[in-house]
């Protein structure tokens, strides 16, 4: 029986081009490499029917196999490079692939024959460009990049939200393309993590969590194994910790880990982006009573407490329905007072930050407590006055 590789049909003793053909006969699976025209200088003719298994034939096959895999690996790397930048010069590709310009030119032709639209631009500043179009070629990902894509496409279970069918299809394709161990790790992430909508942080300059660390923590939850790591606290201090992870929660653009800290003998909610040097331990996690029956609520309370370093109470002269959309659960609560007013119990990292986002309601505000929030409003008003005064002076100088 004949099979087809790379779109070329081949059979015993001959093939249409330099390629590999798989010949299956009499229940055996024999990978045979043949050359158009019967061979190349210095090679042995394919008479494996009479000398199957001899040293010459096996050596010849092994050499051809290495040649084929080297070319395939180089083509994949070339395709990955073309996807990373708009234009590559021939010299740059030669340096990246450690080959000659002639080899690069031949590999470009091979990619075109496989259907990849590679454009060649002559002259100064020219080079090779992978044309962007409606037909997207296969994209090459490293394992870390694949994990990042999976995290980005993973649907957030927001109540009332309609799942994105295209994102779900893309997520499925990426999962199927992953090696089995990595796919199992991704499934652990799906099983042992949740998402909760607490809105968006007002200011967020923190780095994103390392996808590899997120996946490792999910594996530790699945396998019930302890994790050793270094954790950086809010004040910048670091310390080594031994954790027994329970679950992951994603909210406000951050990943949080709920874990039992054996050093402190207590449950903790940790920001994953502050975890470094994470490693799975051989020690199993002990069976413990979870800190809450609902990890989403548990993390929400912890996050709100962390964000709300200062608190205040104000009266907003607008209906509750108009104000609620500006106050996320992480920042406070809104209680109706009258049909045209509501009471907001708010929290933020500073009073100035609180004053700024309360002004987004576009309604009159009466500060009930504390006086420090009133002082913050005065500072913001003074800043706005300075800005408008400076703009007025600029307009007068230009005859506006």
C-alpha positions as CSV (number, residue, x, y, z in Angstrom):
1,X,0.0,0.0,0.0
2,X,1.3,3.5,-0.9
3,X,0.8,6.5,1.2
4,X,1.5,10.2,0.6
5,X,3.9,12.6,2.3
6,X,4.2,16.3,1.5
7,X,1.7,15.8,-1.4
8,X,4.0,13.5,-3.4
9,X,3.2,9.9,-4.1
10,X,6.0,7.4,-4.0
11,X,6.6,3.7,-4.2
12,X,9.2,1.1,-3.8
13,X,12.5,2.0,-5.4
14,X,11.5,5.4,-6.8
15,X,9.7,8.6,-5.9
16,X,8.7,11.7,-7.8
17,X,11.0,14.0,-5.8
18,X,13.5,14.0,-2.9
19,X,11.1,13.1,-0.2
20,X,10.2,10.3,2.2
21,X,7.7,7.6,1.3
22,X,6.1,5.1,3.6
23,X,5.6,1.7,2.2
24,X,3.4,-0.7,4.1
25,X,3.5,-4.3,3.0
26,X,3.1,-7.7,4.6
27,X,2.3,-6.1,7.9
28,X,5.6,-4.2,8.1
29,X,6.1,-0.4,8.3
30,X,9.3,0.5,6.5
31,X,10.4,4.1,6.1
32,X,12.3,4.2,2.8
33,X,14.1,7.2,1.3
34,X,14.6,7.3,-2.5
35,X,15.8,9.9,-5.0
36,X,14.4,10.8,-8.3
37,X,16.6,9.5,-11.1
38,X,17.9,6.6,-9.1
39,X,20.3,8.3,-6.7
40,X,23.0,10.9,-6.2
41,X,26.8,10.7,-6.6
42,X,28.3,8.5,-3.8
43,X,24.9,7.0,-2.8
44,X,23.8,3.4,-2.9
45,X,20.9,2.4,-5.2
46,X,17.8,1.3,-3.4
47,X,17.9,-2.5,-3.8
48,X,16.5,-3.1,-0.3
49,X,14.3,-5.8,-1.8
50,X,17.4,-8.0,-2.0
51,X,19.5,-6.5,0.8
52,X,17.0,-5.2,3.4
53,X,18.6,-4.6,6.7
54,X,22.2,-4.4,5.5
55,X,24.6,-1.8,7.0
56,X,24.8,0.2,3.8
57,X,21.1,0.6,3.3
58,X,20.4,1.4,7.0
59,X,23.2,4.0,7.0
60,X,21.9,5.5,3.8
61,X,18.3,5.6,5.2
62,X,19.5,7.2,8.5
63,X,21.4,9.9,6.7
64,X,18.5,10.7,4.5
65,X,16.2,10.8,7.5
66,X,18.5,13.2,9.3
67,X,18.5,15.4,6.2
68,X,14.8,15.4,5.9
69,X,14.2,16.3,9.6
70,X,16.9,19.0,9.5
71,X,15.2,20.6,6.6
72,X,11.7,20.4,8.1
73,X,12.9,21.8,11.4
74,X,14.6,24.7,9.6
75,X,11.4,25.4,7.6
76,X,9.4,25.6,10.8
77,X,11.9,27.9,12.4
78,X,11.9,30.1,9.2
79,X,8.2,30.3,9.3
80,X,8.2,31.2,12.9
81,X,10.7,34.0,12.2
82,X,8.7,35.4,9.3
83,X,5.7,35.6,11.7
84,X,7.6,37.6,14.3
85,X,8.6,40.6,12.2
86,X,7.2,42.4,9.1
87,X,10.4,42.1,7.1
88,X,13.6,40.0,7.3
89,X,16.7,40.6,5.3
90,X,18.5,37.6,3.8
91,X,21.6,38.3,6.0
92,X,19.5,38.4,9.2
93,X,17.8,35.0,8.3
94,X,21.2,33.5,7.5
95,X,22.4,34.5,11.0
96,X,19.3,33.2,12.7
97,X,19.3,29.9,10.9
98,X,23.1,29.4,10.5
99,X,22.8,28.7,6.8
100,X,23.9,30.4,3.6
101,X,21.9,32.9,1.5
102,X,21.3,30.2,-1.1
103,X,19.8,27.9,1.5
104,X,17.5,30.7,2.7
105,X,16.4,31.4,-0.9
106,X,15.6,27.7,-1.4
107,X,13.7,27.5,1.8
108,X,11.6,30.5,0.8
109,X,10.7,28.7,-2.4
110,X,9.7,25.6,-0.4
111,X,7.4,27.8,1.8
112,X,5.8,29.3,-1.2
113,X,5.2,25.8,-2.7
114,X,3.5,24.9,0.5
115,X,1.1,27.8,0.1
116,X,2.7,30.5,2.3
117,X,2.6,33.9,0.6
118,X,6.2,35.1,1.1
119,X,7.0,38.3,-0.8
120,X,10.5,39.3,-1.8
121,X,11.4,43.0,-2.0
122,X,14.6,44.0,-3.9
123,X,16.9,46.8,-3.1
124,X,18.0,48.7,0.0
125,X,15.7,47.9,2.9
126,X,14.3,44.9,1.1
127,X,13.9,41.4,2.2
128,X,11.3,38.7,2.8
129,X,7.8,39.4,4.2
130,X,5.0,37.0,5.0
131,X,2.0,38.5,3.4
132,X,-0.9,39.2,5.8
133,X,-4.2,38.2,4.3
134,X,-7.5,36.5,4.8
135,X,-5.9,33.1,4.9
136,X,-3.9,32.7,8.1
137,X,-1.1,30.1,8.0
138,X,-0.4,27.8,11.0
139,X,1.2,29.9,13.7
140,X,4.1,28.6,15.8
141,X,3.9,28.9,19.6
142,X,6.3,28.1,22.3
143,X,4.8,26.3,25.3
144,X,4.8,29.5,27.3
145,X,3.1,31.4,24.5
146,X,0.5,28.6,24.1
147,X,-0.3,28.8,27.8
148,X,-0.6,32.6,27.5
149,X,-3.0,32.2,24.6
150,X,-5.1,29.7,26.5
151,X,-5.3,32.0,29.5
152,X,-6.4,34.9,27.3
153,X,-9.1,32.9,25.5
154,X,-10.4,31.1,28.6
155,X,-14.0,32.3,29.0
156,X,-14.8,34.2,32.2
157,X,-17.9,32.8,33.9
158,X,-19.6,36.2,34.3
159,X,-23.3,35.9,35.1
160,X,-25.4,36.8,32.1
161,X,-22.5,36.9,29.7
162,X,-22.9,35.1,26.4
163,X,-19.9,32.8,25.6
164,X,-17.9,33.8,22.6
165,X,-18.2,31.0,20.1
166,X,-15.1,32.0,18.1
167,X,-13.0,32.2,21.2
168,X,-14.2,28.8,22.3
169,X,-13.3,27.3,18.9
170,X,-9.8,28.9,19.0
171,X,-9.3,27.7,22.5
172,X,-10.2,24.2,21.5
173,X,-7.8,24.2,18.5
174,X,-4.9,25.4,20.7
175,X,-5.6,22.8,23.3
176,X,-5.7,20.0,20.7
177,X,-2.4,21.1,19.3
178,X,-0.6,20.9,22.6
179,X,1.4,17.9,23.7
180,X,-0.6,15.6,26.0
181,X,1.2,16.6,29.2
182,X,0.7,20.3,28.5
183,X,-2.9,19.7,27.5
184,X,-3.4,17.9,30.9
185,X,-1.9,20.9,32.7
186,X,-4.3,23.2,30.8
187,X,-7.2,21.1,31.8
188,X,-6.0,21.4,35.4
189,X,-6.2,25.2,35.1
190,X,-9.8,25.0,33.8
191,X,-10.8,22.7,36.6
192,X,-9.1,24.5,39.5
193,X,-9.7,28.2,38.6
194,X,-12.6,30.6,38.5
195,X,-13.2,34.2,37.5
196,X,-15.1,36.9,39.2
197,X,-16.1,40.3,37.9
198,X,-15.0,43.0,40.4
199,X,-14.5,45.7,37.8
200,X,-11.2,47.1,36.7
201,X,-8.5,48.7,38.8
202,X,-8.2,52.5,38.6
203,X,-4.5,52.3,38.2
204,X,-2.7,49.1,37.6
205,X,1.1,49.1,36.9
206,X,1.7,45.6,38.2
207,X,3.2,43.0,35.9
208,X,1.1,40.2,34.6
209,X,1.5,36.8,36.1
210,X,3.8,34.3,34.4
211,X,1.6,31.8,32.5
212,X,4.0,29.0,33.5
213,X,3.6,29.8,37.2
214,X,-0.2,29.9,36.8
215,X,-0.2,26.5,35.2
216,X,2.2,25.1,37.8
217,X,-0.1,26.2,40.6
218,X,-3.1,24.7,38.8
219,X,-1.2,21.4,38.6
220,X,-0.4,21.6,42.3
221,X,-4.1,22.0,43.1
222,X,-4.9,19.0,40.9
223,X,-2.2,16.7,42.3
224,X,-2.5,18.0,45.9
225,X,1.2,18.7,46.1
226,X,3.0,21.4,48.1
227,X,4.7,24.3,46.3
228,X,7.8,26.1,47.4
229,X,8.3,29.7,46.2
230,X,9.5,33.2,47.0
231,X,6.8,35.8,47.6
232,X,7.1,39.5,47.4
233,X,4.9,41.5,49.7
234,X,3.3,44.9,49.1
235,X,6.1,46.7,50.9
236,X,8.7,45.0,48.7
237,X,10.0,42.5,51.2
238,X,10.4,38.9,50.0
239,X,10.3,35.6,51.9
240,X,10.4,31.9,51.1
241,X,7.1,30.2,51.5
242,X,5.8,26.6,51.5
243,X,2.2,26.5,50.3
244,X,-0.6,24.0,49.9
245,X,-2.6,25.5,47.0
246,X,-6.4,25.2,47.0
247,X,-7.6,27.2,44.0
248,X,-7.0,30.1,41.6
249,X,-9.3,33.1,41.1
250,X,-8.9,35.7,38.3
251,X,-10.3,39.1,38.9
252,X,-9.4,42.8,38.1
253,X,-6.8,41.7,35.6
254,X,-4.9,39.6,38.2
255,X,-4.6,36.0,39.3
256,X,-4.9,35.2,43.0
257,X,-4.0,32.0,44.7
258,X,-5.8,30.7,47.8
259,X,-3.4,28.5,49.6
260,X,-2.5,27.3,53.1
261,X,0.8,28.6,54.2
262,X,2.5,26.0,56.4
263,X,5.0,28.5,57.8
264,X,2.3,30.8,59.1
265,X,-0.2,27.9,59.8
266,X,-2.9,30.0,58.2
267,X,-4.8,30.5,54.9
268,X,-3.6,33.2,52.6
269,X,-4.7,35.0,49.4
270,X,-1.6,35.7,47.3
271,X,-1.1,37.6,44.1
272,X,0.4,35.2,41.5
273,X,2.4,38.0,39.8
274,X,4.4,38.3,43.0
275,X,5.3,34.6,43.1
276,X,8.8,33.7,41.8
277,X,10.9,30.5,41.9
278,X,7.9,28.3,42.2
279,X,8.5,24.6,42.2
280,X,6.4,21.5,42.9
281,X,7.4,19.7,46.0
282,X,7.3,15.9,46.6
283,X,5.3,16.5,49.8
284,X,1.6,16.1,49.5
285,X,-0.9,18.7,50.6
286,X,-2.8,17.8,53.8
287,X,-6.6,17.6,53.9
288,X,-7.8,20.8,55.5
289,X,-11.1,22.6,56.0
290,X,-11.3,25.3,53.2
291,X,-11.4,28.9,54.5
292,X,-14.8,29.3,52.7
293,X,-17.3,27.4,50.8
294,X,-17.1,29.9,48.0
295,X,-13.6,30.9,46.9
296,X,-14.9,33.7,44.7
297,X,-16.5,35.4,47.7
298,X,-13.4,34.7,49.8
299,X,-11.0,36.3,47.3
300,X,-13.4,39.2,46.6
301,X,-13.4,40.2,50.3
302,X,-9.6,39.9,50.5
303,X,-9.1,41.9,47.3
304,X,-11.5,44.6,48.4
305,X,-9.8,44.8,51.8
306,X,-6.5,45.2,50.1
307,X,-7.7,47.9,47.7
308,X,-9.7,49.9,50.2
309,X,-6.8,51.4,52.2
310,X,-9.0,54.4,53.0
311,X,-12.8,54.6,53.3
312,X,-15.4,57.3,53.1
313,X,-19.2,57.8,52.9
314,X,-20.8,60.3,50.5
315,X,-24.2,61.3,49.2
316,X,-24.5,61.3,45.5
317,X,-27.4,63.4,44.1
318,X,-28.4,61.0,41.4
319,X,-30.6,57.8,41.2
320,X,-29.0,54.6,42.4
321,X,-29.2,53.1,38.9
322,X,-27.1,55.9,37.4
323,X,-24.4,55.6,40.1
324,X,-24.1,51.8,40.5
325,X,-22.3,51.4,37.1
326,X,-19.5,53.6,38.4
327,X,-18.9,51.7,41.7
328,X,-17.6,48.2,41.3
329,X,-17.9,45.7,44.2
330,X,-14.2,46.1,44.9
331,X,-14.6,49.8,45.5
332,X,-17.8,50.1,47.6
333,X,-21.5,49.7,47.8
334,X,-24.5,51.9,46.7
335,X,-27.6,52.2,48.8
336,X,-30.7,54.1,47.6
337,X,-31.7,57.0,49.9
338,X,-34.4,58.6,47.9
339,X,-35.4,58.3,44.2
340,X,-33.0,61.0,43.4
341,X,-30.1,60.4,45.9
342,X,-28.1,57.4,47.1
343,X,-25.4,56.7,49.7
344,X,-22.0,55.4,48.6
345,X,-19.7,53.7,51.1
346,X,-16.5,53.8,49.2
347,X,-12.9,52.6,49.5
348,X,-9.7,53.3,47.5
349,X,-6.0,53.3,47.8
350,X,-5.9,57.1,48.5
351,X,-8.5,59.8,49.0
352,X,-7.4,61.6,45.9
353,X,-8.0,58.4,43.8
354,X,-11.5,58.1,45.4
355,X,-12.3,61.7,44.7
356,X,-11.4,61.3,41.0
357,X,-13.5,58.3,40.4
358,X,-16.5,59.7,42.3
359,X,-16.4,62.6,39.9
360,X,-17.1,60.2,37.1
361,X,-20.7,59.9,38.3
362,X,-21.2,63.5,36.9
363,X,-23.4,64.3,39.8
364,X,-23.3,66.6,42.8
365,X,-21.6,65.0,45.8
366,X,-21.9,65.7,49.5
367,X,-19.1,64.3,51.7
368,X,-20.5,62.8,54.9
369,X,-17.2,61.5,56.3
370,X,-14.3,61.9,56.7
371,X,-13.0,65.5,56.2
372,X,-9.9,64.1,54.4
373,X,-12.0,63.3,51.4
374,X,-13.2,66.9,51.3
375,X,-9.6,68.0,51.4
376,X,-8.9,65.7,48.4
377,X,-11.7,67.3,46.4
378,X,-10.2,70.7,47.2
379,X,-6.8,69.5,45.8
380,X,-8.3,68.2,42.6
381,X,-10.3,71.4,42.1
382,X,-7.2,73.5,42.6
383,X,-5.4,71.3,40.1
384,X,-8.2,71.8,37.6
385,X,-8.2,75.5,38.2
386,X,-4.5,75.7,37.5
387,X,-5.0,73.8,34.3
388,X,-7.8,76.0,33.0
389,X,-5.8,79.2,34.0
390,X,-2.8,78.0,32.1
391,X,-4.9,77.2,29.0
392,X,-6.5,80.7,29.2
393,X,-3.1,82.4,29.3
394,X,-1.9,80.3,26.3
395,X,-5.0,81.2,24.3
396,X,-4.5,84.9,25.1
397,X,-0.9,84.8,23.9
398,X,-2.0,83.3,20.6
399,X,-4.8,85.8,20.1
400,X,-7.5,83.2,20.9
